[in-house]
Amino acid sequence: MIIKFKGKCPEQNYFKTSVKGNSNVDILTFQLDRLFNQIDLSNFQVSLKVKSNDLSYVDIITNLAVENTDSVIIITYIMSPPVTLHRNLDMQLELKYGEFLWQSQIFNLTLESTIAAEQIIGKNYPSILDLKAEIVNYQTHYEFPNVGNEKNIYIATDENKTYRYDLTMGKYFCIGSDYSEIETIIIGG
């Protein structure tokens, strides 16, 4: 998910992403202008303040990847398991250099509690649902049948991944976590 800032304000104050408890794919990318009030922020130390709404988790995260371009700073954070265990999080970016402190406006990140698998599958693979496919849950993908049903969607709950079986190839393909193929995520729309 990419969160862009205009000055100290994110594009919006509330974001929904991913699934609670799944830290395999949760990457937040922040983009902010390199210049703020004619001050170059590119050499500042970056941290991310995170707190759960129930205050059971509070942390200041400093293991962030920072990339500077001519006009923007790109900050990447791979969410750690302790962060993804909480459904509602308030976050704030902080950049420090000597006595100067830049802080973003606080924004909220909500992690979904479930995946709407049928909606996602129906949108990306409508022919599967037209064939009255079954969604079959297994604890692990090792429990899948040796020969699967091409109509079915198989979910490995321990990995939080979805698979389909290809009869021609004789194997399962992961269809629910190949996030490198995501081109656009529309937030709040």
C-alpha angles and dihedrals in degrees: 000000000000119000114192125200131210103201105315095336126092117225087257136002099231128052132180120203146155127337128301111255095019112110095163095094110015109122122160119199120192123197121194136164113271091221121058115179088340091306116126107228095187096101096046124115109249128215136164121220112211130182132167116234091243089050092236088124128039125162145152109222119206102166094096127139111233126196123181123206128178092273111014142041115224115203119188126195125183102207113239123225094255090057095047092052089075123075100204121040133174114210138187130183116223128191121188134188117167107305094343117100126186116190128180124224112272113262133186127236118195120195114210116241095217141018117243089225097173092052093048094045093044091053096046101031107024094162091063093058091043087062091058093252121192123227106223122194124208129174091235136005088245087072093059115115115266089241113033133200114257090216094058132084113217121208123199101203095194090059097032088228132134126218140187126205120235110206093194093052093036095224146089122260123203108237101165107060108034090117094164087079095057108113102174136018115192111207121203093356 
